[in-house]
């Protein structure tokens, strides 16, 4: 029986892409010392962890960008289930 619910893989891919998009809108990829986006979706629970290590003088603040990226990932997944 087909379902309209997205697969776990689709959820993870959507969240990852959304978070990465936010980060790369703020920083050039070549400037980042490190970028790690970890997404899990198990038993209906989404977890998004974003770690950014930009150059020391980079603006905006990396913590703010990471928070925005995680929230954007959540919103993108919410749209999948809408």
C-alpha positions in Angstrom: 0.0 0.0 0.0 1.7 3.3 -1.1 2.1 6.0 1.4 2.4 9.8 0.9 4.8 10.0 3.9 8.4 10.8 3.0 11.0 8.1 3.6 13.6 8.6 6.4 16.2 9.1 3.8 14.2 11.8 2.1 13.8 13.6 5.5 17.5 13.4 6.2 18.5 14.6 2.7 16.0 17.5 2.8 17.2 18.6 6.3 20.8 18.4 5.3 20.4 20.3 2.1 18.4 23.1 3.8 21.0 23.5 6.6 23.9 23.5 4.2 22.1 26.1 2.0 21.8 28.5 5.0 25.5 28.1 5.9 26.7 28.6 2.3 24.6 31.7 1.9 26.5 33.2 4.8 30.1 32.0 4.2 32.1 31.0 1.1 32.8 27.2 1.3 36.5 27.9 0.6 36.6 30.1 3.7 35.3 27.5 6.1 37.8 25.7 8.2 35.2 23.0 9.0 31.5 22.4 8.4 29.7 19.4 9.9 26.0 18.8 9.5 24.6 15.7 11.2 21.0 14.8 10.7 19.2 11.8 12.1 15.5 10.9 11.8 14.5 7.9 13.9 11.0 7.0 15.1 9.7 10.3 13.9 12.2 12.4 15.8 14.5 14.8 13.8 17.8 15.8 15.2 20.0 18.4 13.4 23.4 19.3 14.6 25.4 22.0 12.8 29.0 22.8 13.5 30.7 25.6 11.7 34.3 26.8 12.0 34.7 29.9 10.0 37.7 32.2 9.9 38.2 34.2 13.2 37.0 37.5 11.8 34.0 36.1 9.9 30.6 37.7 10.1 27.9 36.8 11.0 28.4 34.9 14.2 28.8 31.1 13.5 26.6 30.1 16.4 23.7 32.3 15.0 24.2 30.8 11.6 24.2 27.2 13.0 21.0 27.9 14.9 19.3 29.4 11.8 20.5 26.4 9.7 19.1 23.9 12.2 15.7 25.8 12.3 15.6 26.0 8.5 16.2 22.2 8.3 13.3 21.6 10.7 11.0 23.9 8.6 12.0 22.1 5.4 11.1 18.8 6.9 7.8 20.2 8.3 7.0 21.1 4.7 7.6 17.5 3.6 4.9 16.3 5.9 2.4 19.2 5.2 
